[in-house]
Amino acid sequence: MTANAAADEAAQAELDKASGDAGKPAQGGIAGKSPMRIALGRLRRDWIAMVSLGFVVFFIVVAIFAPLICKIFGVSTATVLVSQYLDPLTGMPKTGPPYHGFDIHHPFGMSPGTAHDNLAWWIYGCRTSLEIATMATVVSIGLGVTLGLLAGFLGGAVDKAISFVTDFFMTIPFLLAALVMAPIINDRFNTSDHYKDIQFWVLVGVLSIFGWMGIARLIRGEVLSLREREFVQAARVLGMPTRRILVRELLPNLTAPIIVSVSLSLPTFVAAEAGFAYLGIGITGGVSWGQVINDATSFFQTYPLYLWEPLLGVLVLVLALNLLGDAIRDAFDPKSRR
């Protein structure tokens, strides 16, 4: 075998080896990771985020399986005969707190005046809060992302019009608008058979209408910088439709701010739902943590547990969502050192 032939065989062997090892990380090297995997890795290493996630999952499970949990504990939100469970002189429960020991049939006790089971109302109050917060978050984020994409990408008159509407809604006092709308809705629909459902969707609408402006401005700013990038310019040159550019090219690059906005909007809407119910402008015809808090304030001196049960539920859920949202924001921040 000549020297040239041997050299050719050696070169071919090296080439085959290189092609066979293509796509495999070198020994001792670092495998490439996507930004999403890096963010999830940061999140898994954050013990505060994991503890907060555990609490959030607990509340989600309670909300989803509320009927099953109530069946297991043998409790219900159904109206009962008050005289059977309450002392006619004091209006307090005949069994359980505040004047008696633990009652296994009513683990959280019973409400004075109405004899509602506190555990059943706590469980369904959790469901109501998460349902309203989730629906309001989905609607507000969807509206904000859509308007932000259009304003940032199209620019010109469209950007000016959407920015004007955004600024206009931001100038309206949120609480004052809700206080004005509540009496109108109560007078118009309080005799309807679907009054509870109407209250639910009206509250979702109010929270959504006044909750989309922040995400819209955030997405608009992100799109203003992304629309000048090479991949967007290339899509324009190729004649790609605007809708396709927005959905296929820009939207995937906005995943991080959208996830962060969702995680921070949920606790805001949970607290708002409870606060509105406490003020009498939320879910007053159904089961709600805020409604229980409103009813329990007058019994704080004689029956503090009645107030603390829903109050702690709101506090723990909002705190867990806020801590988880902060952790998600830090995890998706490329400048974070956590």
HUUR-V153049 format. One record per helix or strand of 2 or more residues. SS is the DSSP state (A for helix, B for strand). FROM is the first residue (numbers start at 1). LEN is the number of residues. If there is no record, write none. Layout:
[[SS,FROM,LEN] [SS,FROM,LEN]]
//
This chain:
[[A,3,18] [A,35,11] [A,47,18] [A,66,8] [A,82,4] [A,118,37] [A,156,16] [A,174,16] [A,195,15] [A,213,14] [A,230,8] [A,242,38] [A,289,11] [A,304,29]]
//
